[in-house]
Amino acid sequence: MEKRKGAPGRAVKKASAQKKKGSAERMVEFIFPGMKAAEAYLAGEFNEWNPRSLPMVQNRQGVWNTVIPLAPGRYEFKVIADGAWIENEACQVSIEGISFELVLHAEPVRNTFGTQNLVVQVK
C-alpha cells in the first residue's frame, strides 16, 4: 500500500456533466478488503474530494466499506486511511439493482498530480 499526501482530484464539473439528468440514484457500496488502518474515509468527485465527509466502517473481518447514493455517471475516487491518500489498494464496488447486485473491480486512472485515482461507472 503506497500512501500519498495531497488531494488527487480532477475537476468536479467534469463528473457532474457526465451524470444523466433525471436518472434514478443507485446505492453503491465501496469495499476495501485488505486495507490496514485505524480510520478510513472515501473521497471523490461525488463529494468534491472532501477527505472527511464520508467515513468508512470496518467489519469484524477487517473489510472497510461505505454505501452512498449515486446517479448514473463516471466517478473518480480514492480512500484516505489514517490521514493519507492511498494508492494501489484493491477496491470492489457493489451496485444494487432491483433484483441483482453487481460487483465490479474499480479501475485505476492517472490524475493531474501524477498519482492514481480509482474510477467506477454507474449505469
N, CA, C and O atoms as CSV, one atom per row, in Angstrom:
chain,resi,resn,atom,element,x,y,z
A,1,MET,N,N,0.848,-1.159,0.000
A,1,MET,CA,C,0.000,0.000,0.000
A,1,MET,C,C,0.898,1.228,0.000
A,1,MET,O,O,1.752,1.377,0.875
A,2,GLU,N,N,0.709,2.102,-0.974
A,2,GLU,CA,C,1.509,3.313,-1.079
A,2,GLU,C,C,0.669,4.480,-0.612
A,2,GLU,O,O,-0.447,4.671,-1.095
A,3,LYS,N,N,1.188,5.270,0.328
A,3,LYS,CA,C,0.460,6.422,0.841
A,3,LYS,C,C,0.958,7.675,0.152
A,3,LYS,O,O,2.162,7.854,-0.033
A,4,ARG,N,N,0.043,8.533,-0.225
A,4,ARG,CA,C,0.366,9.806,-0.873
A,4,ARG,C,C,-0.359,10.910,-0.128
A,4,ARG,O,O,-1.474,10.705,0.351
A,5,LYS,N,N,0.253,12.064,-0.024
A,5,LYS,CA,C,-0.384,13.221,0.588
A,5,LYS,C,C,-0.915,14.124,-0.508
A,5,LYS,O,O,-0.377,14.140,-1.615
A,6,GLY,N,N,-1.965,14.876,-0.212
A,6,GLY,CA,C,-2.496,15.848,-1.160
A,6,GLY,C,C,-3.701,15.324,-1.905
A,6,GLY,O,O,-3.817,14.126,-2.166
A,7,ALA,N,N,-4.588,16.225,-2.240
A,7,ALA,CA,C,-5.816,15.850,-2.942
A,7,ALA,C,C,-5.512,15.355,-4.340
A,7,ALA,O,O,-4.700,15.960,-5.039
A,8,PRO,N,N,-6.142,14.272,-4.767
A,8,PRO,CA,C,-5.845,13.667,-6.054
A,8,PRO,C,C,-6.761,14.104,-7.175
A,8,PRO,O,O,-6.633,13.597,-8.290
A,9,GLY,N,N,-7.660,15.001,-6.938
A,9,GLY,CA,C,-8.819,15.188,-7.791
A,9,GLY,C,C,-8.632,15.792,-9.156
A,9,GLY,O,O,-7.603,16.381,-9.488
A,10,ARG,N,N,-9.657,15.620,-9.913
A,10,ARG,CA,C,-9.859,16.309,-11.182
A,10,ARG,C,C,-11.022,17.252,-10.978
A,10,ARG,O,O,-11.627,17.262,-9.906
A,11,ALA,N,N,-11.338,18.022,-11.952
A,11,ALA,CA,C,-12.422,18.997,-11.821
A,11,ALA,C,C,-13.748,18.312,-11.531
A,11,ALA,O,O,-14.120,17.347,-12.199
A,12,VAL,N,N,-14.454,18.817,-10.532
A,12,VAL,CA,C,-15.751,18.250,-10.154
A,12,VAL,C,C,-16.777,18.504,-11.254
A,12,VAL,O,O,-17.691,17.700,-11.437
A,13,LYS,N,N,-16.644,19.598,-11.984
A,13,LYS,CA,C,-17.596,19.914,-13.049
A,13,LYS,C,C,-17.651,18.813,-14.094
A,13,LYS,O,O,-18.711,18.559,-14.667
A,14,LYS,N,N,-16.523,18.155,-14.352
A,14,LYS,CA,C,-16.472,17.078,-15.335
A,14,LYS,C,C,-17.396,15.933,-14.925
A,14,LYS,O,O,-18.108,15.378,-15.762
A,15,ALA,N,N,-17.386,15.581,-13.642
A,15,ALA,CA,C,-18.221,14.470,-13.171
A,15,ALA,C,C,-19.698,14.810,-13.288
A,15,ALA,O,O,-20.486,13.989,-13.758
A,16,SER,N,N,-20.083,16.012,-12.864
A,16,SER,CA,C,-21.498,16.333,-12.914
A,16,SER,C,C,-21.999,16.460,-14.346
A,16,SER,O,O,-23.178,16.225,-14.609
A,17,ALA,N,N,-21.132,16.824,-15.265
A,17,ALA,CA,C,-21.534,16.907,-16.670
A,17,ALA,C,C,-21.794,15.527,-17.255
A,17,ALA,O,O,-22.547,15.391,-18.219
A,18,GLN,N,N,-21.173,14.500,-16.675
A,18,GLN,CA,C,-21.317,13.150,-17.203
A,18,GLN,C,C,-22.510,12.411,-16.599
A,18,GLN,O,O,-22.854,11.331,-17.079
A,19,LYS,N,N,-23.151,12.955,-15.563
A,19,LYS,CA,C,-24.308,12.319,-14.959
A,19,LYS,C,C,-25.519,12.525,-15.856
A,19,LYS,O,O,-25.670,13.575,-16.480
A,20,LYS,N,N,-26.363,11.534,-15.914
A,20,LYS,CA,C,-27.571,11.638,-16.721
A,20,LYS,C,C,-28.650,12.344,-15.923
A,20,LYS,O,O,-28.966,11.940,-14.804
A,21,LYS,N,N,-29.207,13.383,-16.487
A,21,LYS,CA,C,-30.269,14.135,-15.821
A,21,LYS,C,C,-31.523,13.276,-15.700
A,21,LYS,O,O,-31.896,12.565,-16.634
A,22,GLY,N,N,-32.174,13.352,-14.527
A,22,GLY,CA,C,-33.424,12.650,-14.317
A,22,GLY,C,C,-33.271,11.152,-14.071
A,22,GLY,O,O,-34.272,10.440,-13.992
A,23,SER,N,N,-32.046,10.662,-13.950
A,23,SER,CA,C,-31.828,9.237,-13.721
A,23,SER,C,C,-31.919,8.921,-12.238
A,23,SER,O,O,-31.526,9.729,-11.396
A,24,ALA,N,N,-32.435,7.754,-11.928
A,24,ALA,CA,C,-32.569,7.326,-10.545
A,24,ALA,C,C,-31.209,7.009,-9.946
A,24,ALA,O,O,-30.345,6.430,-10.605
A,25,GLU,N,N,-31.028,7.397,-8.690
A,25,GLU,CA,C,-29.787,7.070,-7.997
A,25,GLU,C,C,-29.784,5.593,-7.619
A,25,GLU,O,O,-30.831,4.974,-7.433
A,26,ARG,N,N,-28.598,5.061,-7.513
A,26,ARG,CA,C,-28.403,3.675,-7.091
A,26,ARG,C,C,-27.565,3.684,-5.811
A,26,ARG,O,O,-26.714,4.553,-5.620
A,27,MET,N,N,-27.815,2.723,-4.953
A,27,MET,CA,C,-26.988,2.581,-3.753
A,27,MET,C,C,-25.703,1.861,-4.170
A,27,MET,O,O,-25.747,0.737,-4.670
A,28,VAL,N,N,-24.575,2.512,-3.962
A,28,VAL,CA,C,-23.289,1.987,-4.393
A,28,VAL,C,C,-22.417,1.775,-3.164
A,28,VAL,O,O,-22.209,2.691,-2.368
A,29,GLU,N,N,-21.911,0.554,-3.020
A,29,GLU,CA,C,-21.053,0.212,-1.889
A,29,GLU,C,C,-19.610,0.137,-2.356
A,29,GLU,O,O,-19.293,-0.553,-3.324
A,30,PHE,N,N,-18.736,0.858,-1.656
A,30,PHE,CA,C,-17.301,0.835,-1.926
A,30,PHE,C,C,-16.662,-0.038,-0.858
A,30,PHE,O,O,-16.826,0.207,0.337
A,31,ILE,N,N,-15.926,-1.067,-1.300
A,31,ILE,CA,C,-15.407,-2.100,-0.402
A,31,ILE,C,C,-13.890,-2.191,-0.569
A,31,ILE,O,O,-13.388,-2.390,-1.675
A,32,PHE,N,N,-13.171,-2.043,0.541
A,32,PHE,CA,C,-11.712,-2.169,0.544
A,32,PHE,C,C,-11.352,-3.330,1.467
A,32,PHE,O,O,-11.271,-3.151,2.683
A,33,PRO,N,N,-11.132,-4.539,0.893
A,33,PRO,CA,C,-10.983,-5.747,1.705
A,33,PRO,C,C,-9.646,-5.922,2.424
A,33,PRO,O,O,-9.619,-6.580,3.464
A,34,GLY,N,N,-8.553,-5.378,1.935
A,34,GLY,CA,C,-7.259,-5.696,2.547
A,34,GLY,C,C,-6.576,-4.533,3.227
A,34,GLY,O,O,-5.394,-4.633,3.556
A,35,MET,N,N,-7.268,-3.442,3.449
A,35,MET,CA,C,-6.647,-2.226,3.952
A,35,MET,C,C,-6.470,-2.262,5.467
A,35,MET,O,O,-7.408,-2.562,6.205
A,36,LYS,N,N,-5.284,-1.960,5.908
A,36,LYS,CA,C,-4.998,-1.904,7.341
A,36,LYS,C,C,-4.926,-0.437,7.750
A,36,LYS,O,O,-4.068,0.302,7.267
A,37,ALA,N,N,-5.830,-0.013,8.644
A,37,ALA,CA,C,-5.881,1.376,9.079
A,37,ALA,C,C,-6.694,1.481,10.364
A,37,ALA,O,O,-7.483,0.594,10.688
A,38,ALA,N,N,-6.489,2.578,11.090
A,38,ALA,CA,C,-7.282,2.859,12.279
A,38,ALA,C,C,-8.575,3.591,11.906
A,38,ALA,O,O,-9.603,3.418,12.561
A,39,GLU,N,N,-8.514,4.422,10.835
A,39,GLU,CA,C,-9.704,5.104,10.332
A,39,GLU,C,C,-9.576,5.276,8.830
A,39,GLU,O,O,-8.471,5.341,8.291
A,40,ALA,N,N,-10.720,5.350,8.160
A,40,ALA,CA,C,-10.701,5.491,6.697
A,40,ALA,C,C,-11.904,6.314,6.238
A,40,ALA,O,O,-12.978,6.276,6.839
A,41,TYR,N,N,-11.686,7.061,5.150
A,41,TYR,CA,C,-12.723,7.887,4.545
A,41,TYR,C,C,-12.682,7.696,3.041
A,41,TYR,O,O,-11.639,7.365,2.478
A,42,LEU,N,N,-13.825,7.907,2.387
A,42,LEU,CA,C,-13.913,7.855,0.935
A,42,LEU,C,C,-14.052,9.277,0.417
A,42,LEU,O,O,-14.845,10.058,0.943
A,43,ALA,N,N,-13.286,9.616,-0.612
A,43,ALA,CA,C,-13.376,10.941,-1.221
A,43,ALA,C,C,-13.361,10.774,-2.733
A,43,ALA,O,O,-12.715,9.873,-3.266
A,44,GLY,N,N,-14.081,11.656,-3.413
A,44,GLY,CA,C,-14.109,11.572,-4.867
A,44,GLY,C,C,-14.904,12.708,-5.465
A,44,GLY,O,O,-15.264,13.672,-4.790
A,45,GLU,N,N,-15.168,12.569,-6.750
A,45,GLU,CA,C,-15.919,13.595,-7.463
A,45,GLU,C,C,-17.325,13.758,-6.889
A,45,GLU,O,O,-17.914,14.833,-7.002
A,46,PHE,N,N,-17.864,12.719,-6.283
A,46,PHE,CA,C,-19.223,12.746,-5.735
A,46,PHE,C,C,-19.325,13.558,-4.454
A,46,PHE,O,O,-20.439,13.900,-4.056
A,47,ASN,N,N,-18.209,13.891,-3.777
A,47,ASN,CA,C,-18.256,14.732,-2.574
A,47,ASN,C,C,-17.212,15.854,-2.642
A,47,ASN,O,O,-16.733,16.331,-1.614
A,48,GLU,N,N,-16.870,16.264,-3.860
A,48,GLU,CA,C,-15.915,17.338,-4.113
A,48,GLU,C,C,-14.562,17.078,-3.449
A,48,GLU,O,O,-13.885,18.011,-3.018
A,49,TRP,N,N,-14.175,15.804,-3.370
A,49,TRP,CA,C,-12.886,15.362,-2.826
A,49,TRP,C,C,-12.703,15.760,-1.363
A,49,TRP,O,O,-11.578,15.977,-0.912
A,50,ASN,N,N,-13.801,15.854,-0.627
A,50,ASN,CA,C,-13.717,16.185,0.795
A,50,ASN,C,C,-13.154,14.977,1.544
A,50,ASN,O,O,-13.781,13.917,1.541
A,51,PRO,N,N,-11.991,15.105,2.182
A,51,PRO,CA,C,-11.326,13.953,2.790
A,51,PRO,C,C,-11.939,13.453,4.100
A,51,PRO,O,O,-11.463,12.456,4.643
A,52,ARG,N,N,-12.993,14.120,4.636
A,52,ARG,CA,C,-13.559,13.669,5.901
A,52,ARG,C,C,-15.085,13.608,5.912
A,52,ARG,O,O,-15.681,13.441,6.976
A,53,SER,N,N,-15.724,13.737,4.757
A,53,SER,CA,C,-17.192,13.770,4.765
A,53,SER,C,C,-17.844,12.396,4.657
A,53,SER,O,O,-19.013,12.244,5.011
A,54,LEU,N,N,-17.104,11.383,4.169
A,54,LEU,CA,C,-17.680,10.042,4.015
A,54,LEU,C,C,-16.859,9.007,4.788
A,54,LEU,O,O,-15.992,8.346,4.218
A,55,PRO,N,N,-17.139,8.871,6.091
A,55,PRO,CA,C,-16.387,7.878,6.871
A,55,PRO,C,C,-16.735,6.459,6.429
A,55,PRO,O,O,-17.860,6.175,6.020
A,56,MET,N,N,-15.748,5.586,6.522
A,56,MET,CA,C,-15.949,4.179,6.203
A,56,MET,C,C,-16.013,3.393,7.511
A,56,MET,O,O,-15.515,3.842,8.543
A,57,VAL,N,N,-16.634,2.215,7.452
A,57,VAL,CA,C,-16.791,1.353,8.619
A,57,VAL,C,C,-16.021,0.066,8.371
A,57,VAL,O,O,-16.029,-0.477,7.266
A,58,GLN,N,N,-15.358,-0.408,9.411
A,58,GLN,CA,C,-14.613,-1.672,9.306
A,58,GLN,C,C,-15.408,-2.777,9.996
A,58,GLN,O,O,-15.837,-2.624,11.139
A,59,ASN,N,N,-15.603,-3.909,9.277
A,59,ASN,CA,C,-16.336,-5.020,9.883
A,59,ASN,C,C,-15.379,-5.945,10.639
A,59,ASN,O,O,-14.176,-5.686,10.696
A,60,ARG,N,N,-15.906,-7.006,11.209
A,60,ARG,CA,C,-15.095,-7.935,12.024
A,60,ARG,C,C,-14.017,-8.647,11.235
A,60,ARG,O,O,-13.017,-9.080,11.807
A,61,GLN,N,N,-14.204,-8.776,9.927
A,61,GLN,CA,C,-13.207,-9.425,9.073
A,61,GLN,C,C,-12.133,-8.440,8.606
A,61,GLN,O,O,-11.225,-8.829,7.871
A,62,GLY,N,N,-12.220,-7.172,9.019
A,62,GLY,CA,C,-11.229,-6.179,8.645
A,62,GLY,C,C,-11.510,-5.473,7.329
A,62,GLY,O,O,-10.658,-4.734,6.836
A,63,VAL,N,N,-12.683,-5.684,6.750
A,63,VAL,CA,C,-13.051,-5.069,5.478
A,63,VAL,C,C,-13.666,-3.692,5.739
A,63,VAL,O,O,-14.579,-3.554,6.554
A,64,TRP,N,N,-13.158,-2.683,5.040
A,64,TRP,CA,C,-13.695,-1.327,5.136
A,64,TRP,C,C,-14.727,-1.109,4.035
A,64,TRP,O,O,-14.532,-1.548,2.902
A,65,ASN,N,N,-15.834,-0.424,4.370
A,65,ASN,CA,C,-16.823,-0.120,3.337
A,65,ASN,C,C,-17.664,1.088,3.717
A,65,ASN,O,O,-17.712,1.504,4.874
A,66,THR,N,N,-18.325,1.638,2.705
A,66,THR,CA,C,-19.329,2.673,2.897
A,66,THR,C,C,-20.302,2.585,1.726
A,66,THR,O,O,-19.927,2.155,0.635
A,67,VAL,N,N,-21.549,2.989,1.951
A,67,VAL,CA,C,-22.587,2.938,0.923
A,67,VAL,C,C,-23.104,4.358,0.718
A,67,VAL,O,O,-23.446,5.050,1.677
A,68,ILE,N,N,-23.158,4.787,-0.557
A,68,ILE,CA,C,-23.662,6.118,-0.874
A,68,ILE,C,C,-24.582,6.043,-2.095
A,68,ILE,O,O,-24.413,5.161,-2.937
A,69,PRO,N,N,-25.553,6.955,-2.200
A,69,PRO,CA,C,-26.397,7.000,-3.398
A,69,PRO,C,C,-25.689,7.780,-4.502
A,69,PRO,O,O,-25.171,8.870,-4.260
A,70,LEU,N,N,-25.665,7.225,-5.712
A,70,LEU,CA,C,-25.053,7.892,-6.857
A,70,LEU,C,C,-25.961,7.805,-8.070
A,70,LEU,O,O,-26.550,6.761,-8.352
A,71,ALA,N,N,-26.063,8.905,-8.775
A,71,ALA,CA,C,-26.765,8.917,-10.055
A,71,ALA,C,C,-25.867,8.266,-11.095
A,71,ALA,O,O,-24.652,8.215,-10.903
A,72,PRO,N,N,-26.419,7.773,-12.177
A,72,PRO,CA,C,-25.570,7.213,-13.230
A,72,PRO,C,C,-24.527,8.233,-13.684
A,72,PRO,O,O,-24.812,9.424,-13.810
A,73,GLY,N,N,-23.325,7.741,-13.925
A,73,GLY,CA,C,-22.221,8.596,-14.354
A,73,GLY,C,C,-20.890,7.951,-14.056
A,73,GLY,O,O,-20.829,6.844,-13.522
A,74,ARG,N,N,-19.835,8.639,-14.400
A,74,ARG,CA,C,-18.459,8.185,-14.175
A,74,ARG,C,C,-17.892,8.961,-12.994
A,74,ARG,O,O,-17.984,10.187,-12.949
A,75,TYR,N,N,-17.305,8.245,-12.040
A,75,TYR,CA,C,-16.802,8.867,-10.824
A,75,TYR,C,C,-15.380,8.403,-10.526
A,75,TYR,O,O,-15.097,7.206,-10.498
A,76,GLU,N,N,-14.499,9.363,-10.305
A,76,GLU,CA,C,-13.167,9.052,-9.802
A,76,GLU,C,C,-13.201,9.206,-8.290
A,76,GLU,O,O,-13.903,10.066,-7.757
A,77,PHE,N,N,-12.429,8.357,-7.598
A,77,PHE,CA,C,-12.444,8.377,-6.139
A,77,PHE,C,C,-11.142,7.802,-5.596
A,77,PHE,O,O,-10.328,7.237,-6.327
A,78,LYS,N,N,-10.976,7.965,-4.295
A,78,LYS,CA,C,-9.794,7.473,-3.605
A,78,LYS,C,C,-10.153,7.314,-2.130
A,78,LYS,O,O,-11.124,7.907,-1.659
A,79,VAL,N,N,-9.390,6.531,-1.415
A,79,VAL,CA,C,-9.614,6.355,0.015
A,79,VAL,C,C,-8.507,7.092,0.785
A,79,VAL,O,O,-7.363,7.171,0.338
A,80,ILE,N,N,-8.878,7.620,1.942
A,80,ILE,CA,C,-7.928,8.247,2.846
A,80,ILE,C,C,-7.880,7.376,4.086
A,80,ILE,O,O,-8.894,7.201,4.762
A,81,ALA,N,N,-6.717,6.832,4.390
A,81,ALA,CA,C,-6.564,5.960,5.563
A,81,ALA,C,C,-5.540,6.587,6.499
A,81,ALA,O,O,-4.424,6.916,6.095
A,82,ASP,N,N,-5.937,6.744,7.746
A,82,ASP,CA,C,-5.067,7.351,8.756
A,82,ASP,C,C,-4.487,8.682,8.281
A,82,ASP,O,O,-3.319,8.980,8.532
A,83,GLY,N,N,-5.308,9.482,7.593
A,83,GLY,CA,C,-4.932,10.817,7.166
A,83,GLY,C,C,-4.132,10.916,5.882
A,83,GLY,O,O,-3.746,12.019,5.495
A,84,ALA,N,N,-3.867,9.804,5.205
A,84,ALA,CA,C,-3.077,9.827,3.971
A,84,ALA,C,C,-3.892,9.282,2.802
A,84,ALA,O,O,-4.637,8.312,2.947
A,85,TRP,N,N,-3.737,9.928,1.627
A,85,TRP,CA,C,-4.365,9.441,0.396
A,85,TRP,C,C,-3.683,8.133,0.018
A,85,TRP,O,O,-2.455,8.061,-0.001
A,86,ILE,N,N,-4.464,7.098,-0.284
A,86,ILE,CA,C,-3.923,5.768,-0.535
A,86,ILE,C,C,-3.958,5.440,-2.022
A,86,ILE,O,O,-4.926,5.732,-2.723
A,87,GLU,N,N,-2.869,4.821,-2.482
A,87,GLU,CA,C,-2.793,4.307,-3.851
A,87,GLU,C,C,-2.561,2.806,-3.796
A,87,GLU,O,O,-2.115,2.265,-2.784
A,88,ASN,N,N,-2.867,2.156,-4.885
A,88,ASN,CA,C,-2.601,0.725,-5.053
A,88,ASN,C,C,-3.341,-0.147,-4.053
A,88,ASN,O,O,-2.849,-1.214,-3.684
A,89,GLU,N,N,-4.501,0.281,-3.613
A,89,GLU,CA,C,-5.316,-0.521,-2.703
A,89,GLU,C,C,-6.442,-1.156,-3.511
A,89,GLU,O,O,-7.083,-0.483,-4.319
A,90,ALA,N,N,-6.682,-2.430,-3.300
A,90,ALA,CA,C,-7.746,-3.133,-4.007
A,90,ALA,C,C,-9.105,-2.601,-3.561
A,90,ALA,O,O,-9.326,-2.357,-2.375
A,91,CYS,N,N,-10.006,-2.425,-4.517
A,91,CYS,CA,C,-11.349,-1.940,-4.209
A,91,CYS,C,C,-12.366,-2.698,-5.040
A,91,CYS,O,O,-12.148,-2.967,-6.222
A,92,GLN,N,N,-13.468,-3.035,-4.414
A,92,GLN,CA,C,-14.615,-3.598,-5.117
A,92,GLN,C,C,-15.751,-2.605,-4.989
A,92,GLN,O,O,-15.863,-1.910,-3.980
A,93,VAL,N,N,-16.590,-2.535,-6.001
A,93,VAL,CA,C,-17.753,-1.651,-5.980
A,93,VAL,C,C,-18.978,-2.502,-6.244
A,93,VAL,O,O,-19.040,-3.230,-7.235
A,94,SER,N,N,-19.951,-2.407,-5.356
A,94,SER,CA,C,-21.185,-3.162,-5.481
A,94,SER,C,C,-22.315,-2.191,-5.798
A,94,SER,O,O,-22.579,-1.265,-5.031
A,95,ILE,N,N,-22.983,-2.403,-6.932
A,95,ILE,CA,C,-24.080,-1.541,-7.343
A,95,ILE,C,C,-25.379,-2.306,-7.207
A,95,ILE,O,O,-25.584,-3.324,-7.869
A,96,GLU,N,N,-26.253,-1.815,-6.348
A,96,GLU,CA,C,-27.501,-2.514,-6.054
A,96,GLU,C,C,-28.542,-2.240,-7.137
A,96,GLU,O,O,-28.791,-1.091,-7.501
A,97,GLY,N,N,-29.134,-3.295,-7.636
A,97,GLY,CA,C,-30.201,-3.176,-8.625
A,97,GLY,C,C,-31.514,-3.630,-8.038
A,97,GLY,O,O,-31.595,-3.941,-6.850
A,98,ILE,N,N,-32.534,-3.671,-8.854
A,98,ILE,CA,C,-33.853,-4.070,-8.387
A,98,ILE,C,C,-33.848,-5.522,-7.923
A,98,ILE,O,O,-34.371,-5.832,-6.853
A,99,SER,N,N,-33.262,-6.415,-8.720
A,99,SER,CA,C,-33.260,-7.817,-8.333
A,99,SER,C,C,-31.878,-8.449,-8.473
A,99,SER,O,O,-31.756,-9.668,-8.592
A,100,PHE,N,N,-30.828,-7.607,-8.457
A,100,PHE,CA,C,-29.486,-8.154,-8.574
A,100,PHE,C,C,-28.494,-7.235,-7.896
A,100,PHE,O,O,-28.804,-6.089,-7.570
A,101,GLU,N,N,-27.317,-7.744,-7.694
A,101,GLU,CA,C,-26.209,-6.950,-7.192
A,101,GLU,C,C,-25.009,-7.258,-8.058
A,101,GLU,O,O,-24.666,-8.424,-8.255
A,102,LEU,N,N,-24.373,-6.234,-8.572
A,102,LEU,CA,C,-23.225,-6.390,-9.454
A,102,LEU,C,C,-21.979,-5.921,-8.717
A,102,LEU,O,O,-21.944,-4.798,-8.213
A,103,VAL,N,N,-20.965,-6.761,-8.649
A,103,VAL,CA,C,-19.713,-6.387,-8.000
A,103,VAL,C,C,-18.663,-6.189,-9.069
A,103,VAL,O,O,-18.393,-7.094,-9.859
A,104,LEU,N,N,-18.070,-5.008,-9.098
A,104,LEU,CA,C,-17.041,-4.659,-10.066
A,104,LEU,C,C,-15.742,-4.331,-9.347
A,104,LEU,O,O,-15.752,-3.934,-8.182
A,105,HIS,N,N,-14.638,-4.494,-10.037
A,105,HIS,CA,C,-13.365,-4.024,-9.504
A,105,HIS,C,C,-13.114,-2.658,-10.112
A,105,HIS,O,O,-13.139,-2.497,-11.332
A,106,ALA,N,N,-12.872,-1.671,-9.255
A,106,ALA,CA,C,-12.626,-0.315,-9.739
A,106,ALA,C,C,-11.315,-0.285,-10.513
A,106,ALA,O,O,-10.346,-0.946,-10.140
A,107,GLU,N,N,-11.295,0.483,-11.585
A,107,GLU,CA,C,-10.120,0.590,-12.442
A,107,GLU,C,C,-9.291,1.806,-12.061
A,107,GLU,O,O,-9.852,2.854,-11.739
A,108,PRO,N,N,-7.956,1.688,-12.091
A,108,PRO,CA,C,-7.110,2.856,-11.809
A,108,PRO,C,C,-7.041,3.788,-13.016
A,108,PRO,O,O,-7.137,3.346,-14.161
A,109,VAL,N,N,-6.873,5.089,-12.744
A,109,VAL,CA,C,-6.731,6.099,-13.787
A,109,VAL,C,C,-5.765,7.168,-13.250
A,109,VAL,O,O,-5.799,7.507,-12.067
A,110,ARG,N,N,-4.906,7.693,-14.133
A,110,ARG,CA,C,-3.958,8.737,-13.738
A,110,ARG,C,C,-4.701,10.030,-13.454
A,110,ARG,O,O,-5.696,10.338,-14.110
A,111,ASN,N,N,-4.215,10.791,-12.469
A,111,ASN,CA,C,-4.804,12.093,-12.178
A,111,ASN,C,C,-3.802,13.203,-12.474
A,111,ASN,O,O,-2.675,12.929,-12.888
A,112,THR,N,N,-4.202,14.443,-12.264
A,112,THR,CA,C,-3.358,15.588,-12.603
A,112,THR,C,C,-2.161,15.746,-11.669
A,112,THR,O,O,-1.271,16.548,-11.950
A,113,PHE,N,N,-2.118,15.001,-10.566
A,113,PHE,CA,C,-0.998,15.063,-9.630
A,113,PHE,C,C,0.064,14.013,-9.928
A,113,PHE,O,O,1.059,13.918,-9.209
A,114,GLY,N,N,-0.138,13.216,-10.992
A,114,GLY,CA,C,0.812,12.171,-11.338
A,114,GLY,C,C,0.637,10.902,-10.530
A,114,GLY,O,O,1.473,10.002,-10.603
A,115,THR,N,N,-0.435,10.817,-9.762
A,115,THR,CA,C,-0.741,9.605,-9.000
A,115,THR,C,C,-1.964,8.953,-9.631
A,115,THR,O,O,-2.357,9.318,-10.739
A,116,GLN,N,N,-2.566,7.996,-8.940
A,116,GLN,CA,C,-3.723,7.301,-9.495
A,116,GLN,C,C,-4.952,7.480,-8.630
A,116,GLN,O,O,-4.873,7.490,-7.401
A,117,ASN,N,N,-6.083,7.620,-9.286
A,117,ASN,CA,C,-7.394,7.521,-8.658
A,117,ASN,C,C,-8.001,6.206,-9.115
A,117,ASN,O,O,-7.487,5.559,-10.027
A,118,LEU,N,N,-9.087,5.818,-8.484
A,118,LEU,CA,C,-9.884,4.712,-8.972
A,118,LEU,C,C,-11.097,5.312,-9.663
A,118,LEU,O,O,-11.515,6.424,-9.341
A,119,VAL,N,N,-11.658,4.579,-10.607
A,119,VAL,CA,C,-12.828,5.083,-11.323
A,119,VAL,C,C,-13.878,3.983,-11.418
A,119,VAL,O,O,-13.559,2.806,-11.582
A,120,VAL,N,N,-15.145,4.400,-11.310
A,120,VAL,CA,C,-16.254,3.475,-11.459
A,120,VAL,C,C,-17.325,4.146,-12.319
A,120,VAL,O,O,-17.528,5.358,-12.246
A,121,GLN,N,N,-17.994,3.351,-13.120
A,121,GLN,CA,C,-19.076,3.826,-13.981
A,121,GLN,C,C,-20.379,3.278,-13.423
A,121,GLN,O,O,-20.569,2.062,-13.378
A,122,VAL,N,N,-21.278,4.155,-13.000
A,122,VAL,CA,C,-22.591,3.748,-12.502
A,122,VAL,C,C,-23.577,3.912,-13.632
A,122,VAL,O,O,-23.700,4.994,-14.205
A,123,LYS,N,N,-24.293,2.826,-13.962
A,123,LYS,CA,C,-25.264,2.877,-15.074
A,123,LYS,C,C,-26.665,2.738,-14.558
A,123,LYS,O,O,-27.616,2.758,-15.340
